[in-house]
């Protein structure tokens, strides 16, 4: 092998003088796309390939660190592309199949986060109900109701609930699909609307019965009643659920420990993120189980008291009617609990979570951090940081060549680097 030319031996490491480099070669160098010229030796080519591989690893680490840190902006992304990647990569469900291929959060950790979110929703659903009971408030008091009329079926179910007198059920129906109601209407009719104690053979279609104590909301037929507990669950409960999802996501990702971030020296802690997530799942499971058991115990106690208070002075047929409606109310309460839980889970994941993330992305809360916190500044704050770093890097690149400056660096040749990328490049900046 002959002696390698000067251009092939010196340019990949650093630019020593203007006589050994042209402007096009300098542009390729600043773009990190350098290829050795044809006259270079095999050693130079291998060295260049190693430099490119090392640089590719650094770029991958920088992107992974930015994704783990929930960066609002990625290089080359537009405003809508940044918003889309920020929502999808950080969502518990969308991130399972649509996340960035270089995202450091694995599928197993995402499933654990989703499990923790589901259990937290179960816990918050029961704890709100227990909170009402603790303060002697009725979580089942009706705020408003939604009624529907089915013209094709020819029936109209009207459930009128007097908010001042919570002991009355009123049904006015022409036809019904409920077998239980058919059996009752085929055999009984209550004549005393205020204190039904006498049962007579059926003579009409109106039925008046006292409301069982543990009936939650009347969802029979085409009417749905919304209670105070539901409203609080779907607002405050779902909002707390979304905050919990964001918190557990940040802790499991451990983005501050990735290369290029401030705590990269504690990178060994990232191996413990899975164990920490499992610990959180176990704790949330324990809290949810306790809340469910306590709620079931209190509801069973109320049912026993209701049966004891209504067992004296009644005929057997009246007891059967009350028992039938009590069982129906229990089934309604179970369905209502499931409905409330799934509605809260849906609102937390698909309404409040994207809404909170959009507010953070737009920087609407920047005033809370006095314009100095990235997490509150959003994308505008990151873009201002990039502009400042770009101006600083341009001043630094202008001072690389001194003396007889015949080498001009094209405008925009130096790619903008974020804080994480700049820190990562400094770890492998051994070009000299």
Buried (B, 14 or more C-beta within 10 A) or exposed (E): EEEBBEBBBBBBEEBEEBEBBEBEBBBBBBEBEBEBEEEBBEEBBEBBEEBBEEBEEBBBBBBBBBBBBBBBBBBEBEEEEBBBBBBBBBBBBBBEEEBBEBBBBEEEBBEBBBBBBBBBBBBBBBBBBBEBBEEEEEBBBBEEBEBEEEEEEEBBBEBEBEEEEBEBBBBEBEEBEBEBBEEBBEEBBBEEEEEBEEBEEEEEEBBBBBBBBBBBBBBBBBBBBBBBBBBBBBEEBBBBBBBBBBEBBBBBBBBBBBBBBEEBEEBEEBEEBBEBBBEBBEEBBEBBBBBBEBBEEEBEEBBEEBBEEBEEEEEEEBEBBBEBBBEBBBEBBEEBBEBBBEBBBEBBBEBBBBEBBBEBBBBEBBEEBEEEEBEBBBBBBBBEBBEEBBEEBBEEEEEBBEEEEEBEBEEEBBEBBBBBBBBBBEEEEEEE
